Amino acid sequence: LGAIAVSQNALTVGGLVAFIALVLQLVWPIEATGYILALGQEAATAAQRVYEILDTPPTISGPADTQTAVPGSAVGSPAERPIPPRAGASAVPSARRVPMVPVPRLPAQPAPHQSPAHQSPDAAPAGGRLVLDHVGFAYPGSDRPVLRDVCLELTPGETVALVGATGSGKTTLLSLIARLEDATSGTIVLDGTDIRDLPLTVLRSLVACAFEDPTLFSVSARENVALGNPQASDSAVRAALAAAQAQFVEDLPWGLDTRIGEQGMSLSGGQRQRIALARAILASPSVLLLDDPLSALDVHTEAKVTQALGQVLSTSTALIVAHRPSTVALADRVVVLADGEIRASGTHHELLASDAQYQHLMSSDADTGARR
């Protein structure tokens, strides 16, 4: 039509070129409108799911009166405390938890199982007596409990290794201490106070975790390490990284300010574990929970981290899920968990001499390490 109009002198050539240019400029905005409408529908559906999670009341919550919930206060004997009913899912997403705050700790008590390698005259453990009294746990709707009648006591400064086959309930036990789940029977007492009587901010400043599959965030390496201690100085952050053998952070493009990406996907599995371990170390907790934190490390790096952990564990009560003899060597005492129950307890050498299951677990792990 434009060509006909030009041939009949009804339209100039310049006018035709201008018209075509205008039409070409309108093509993409019209197509983009369709994309925007489609993305808007997807976003609305996703937002609805997000709001469902945000509007769900948390099943794990602290006491209403936070003024009286102080570690070490008299709360009665564990047998006298009622067990609240459990309902719904396990825990709210960790991103919604409020920042941890420091709280006073109790004076240190002597640890009868403390080995000379773990005693430090400069850093005596301050609090951290942990008692598990007939603890049991079962998932909703399940007839088979994961943990049954678990009784365990950790004295301040003591390091206990938790050993057992896959599926024996080791990780679940650590989750109960950190209140990522609530026990369905029994009580867990920290420094004389039932952990359900502690505000979550207080409990999670006293208890630090480093799990086998760590959670990292799309922020700088410094912020990931200082998550439990936001006021920590750069020197303290670097000291924690050194203890976890995570000095590779200094070689990243912007050092501590390098953004490591969502879930730390820009890092290897071993690097993610070491950053999570540094985070737990920097928090300086009363109780340190380590769920096989060295599983993704090579033999040489594991040896360095193990040596550094020997110094770190002297200032905290620690419960370590261990699968390797090198990790068990850090402990003052070893507890064998089987089918949700504690089957044996003693030192590494005592169990090697008396417990066939422990001998099998250690020999299997040693063979696996040799093949690696």
BELNOR-V491021 format. One line per field, one symbol per residue. phi: phi as a letter, one per 30 degrees, with the letter a starting at -180 (. if undefined). psi: psi as a letter, one per 20 degrees, with the letter a starting at -180 (. if undefined). burial: I if it has 9 or more other C-alpha atoms within 8 Angstrom, else O. Layout:
phi = ???
psi = ???
burial = ???
This chain:
phi = .ddddddcidbdddddddddddddddddedddeddddddddddddddddddddddddddcbdddcddccbejddbideddddcddcbiddadeddcddedbdbdcdddcdcdcddedccbddbddcijdcbcchdbabdeicdcddbbhdcabcdeidcccccldeidjdddddddddhdbcddaibbcchibdddcceeddedcdbcbbcdcdccbdbddddddcddbedddddddddddddchcdeedcdebiddddciehiddcddddddddddddddddhddbccbchdcdccddddedddddddeddddcbdbbcdbbcedddddcdbbcccbhibdcaaldedddddbcdddeddddddddddddd
psi = hggghghjkiprgghgghgghgghhigghghhhggggghggghggghhhghgghippphoqrqhnihinppiqpjrqhhipqoqqpqbrgqqqhiiqqqqqqqqrqqqqqohjpqhhjpohinqpnajoppoolpqpqqpipioqhqplpppppqpiqpppoqrrpjijghhghhhhikhqpqiqaqppoljpphijpqhhggihhpqqorhnqorrmarhghghkhimhjqrhhhghgghhhjlkiihhiqgkchjppiqpjkiirrghhghhghghghghilrhppponlijhjqrgghgggggghhhhgiijqppopoqiqhhhhiiqhqpppppkjqohqqarghghhhiohghggghhghggghhh.
burial = OOOOIIOOOOIOOOOIOOOOOOOOOOOOOOOOOOOOOOOOOOOOOOOOOOOOOOOOOOIIOIIOOIOOIIIIIOOOOIOOOOOOOOOOOIIOOOOOOOOIOOOOOIOIIOIOOIOOOIIOOOOIIIIIIIIIIIIIIIOOOOOOIIIIIIIOOIIIIIIIIIIIOOOIIIOOIIIIIIIIIIIIIIIIIIIIIIIOIIIOIIIIIIIIIIIIOIOIIIIIIIIIIIOIIOOIOOOIIIOIIIIIIIIOIOOIOOIIOIOIIIOIOOOOOIIIIIIIIIIIIIIOIIIIIIIIIIOOOOOOIIIIIIOIIIIIIIIIIIIIIIIIIOIIOIIIIIIIIIIIIIOIIIIIOOIIOOIOOIIOIIOOIIOOOOOO
